[in-house]
């Protein structure tokens, strides 16, 4: 719980007072938008599946030629 008379709180209020913005940036987003995609590599002979960690993508599409 924050106390209004704590030294850090008083210092923060003093720095925040007046013209200008906050001294620390406000976080706009609280969660990631995209998830990390996982690549599933399946063996055509035995059917064994290997999971590989991917990168952050909205959509992944792999075509076999």
C-alpha positions as a printed Julia matrix, in Angstrom:
65×3 Matrix{Float64}:
  0.0     0.0     0.0
  1.27    3.47   -0.85
  1.62    5.96    1.98
  1.17    9.63    1.11
  3.76   10.77    3.67
  6.54    8.37    2.65
  9.75   10.08    1.52
  9.66    8.6    -1.97
  6.0     9.52   -2.44
  6.66   13.13   -1.35
  9.63   13.37   -3.71
  7.54   11.95   -6.58
  4.72   14.44   -5.93
  7.19   17.34   -5.83
  8.76   16.31   -9.14
  5.34   15.75  -10.73
  4.04   19.17   -9.7
  4.26   22.04  -12.19
  4.53   22.0   -15.95
  5.56   18.93  -17.88
  4.65   15.32  -17.76
  5.27   12.47  -15.36
  8.86   11.68  -14.6
  8.41    7.98  -15.37
  6.74    6.71  -18.57
  3.27    5.22  -18.25
  2.89    1.73  -19.63
  0.24    1.7   -22.34
 -0.11   -2.0   -23.11
 -0.17   -4.56  -20.35
  0.14   -7.69  -22.5
  1.77   -8.84  -25.69
 -0.35   -8.64  -28.82
  1.07  -11.66  -30.63
  2.0   -15.11  -29.39
  5.16  -17.0   -30.2
  4.39  -19.5   -32.95
  5.65  -23.06  -32.46
  6.9   -25.0   -35.46
  5.84  -28.66  -35.51
  8.2   -30.7   -37.66
  6.75  -34.14  -38.39
  8.79  -37.02  -39.77
  7.23  -38.51  -42.91
  8.63  -41.99  -42.16
  7.84  -42.63  -38.49
  5.51  -39.71  -37.67
  7.75  -38.34  -34.88
  6.96  -34.69  -34.12
  9.62  -32.18  -33.08
  8.56  -28.84  -31.59
 10.75  -25.85  -32.42
 10.38  -22.52  -30.68
  9.42  -19.85  -33.18
  9.36  -16.06  -33.23
  6.53  -13.62  -32.63
  4.23  -13.65  -35.66
  0.59  -12.93  -36.25
  0.37  -15.79  -38.75
  2.79  -18.4   -40.05
  2.35  -20.35  -43.26
  4.75  -22.99  -44.55
  4.2   -24.54  -47.95
  5.72  -27.83  -49.0
  6.93  -27.85  -52.6
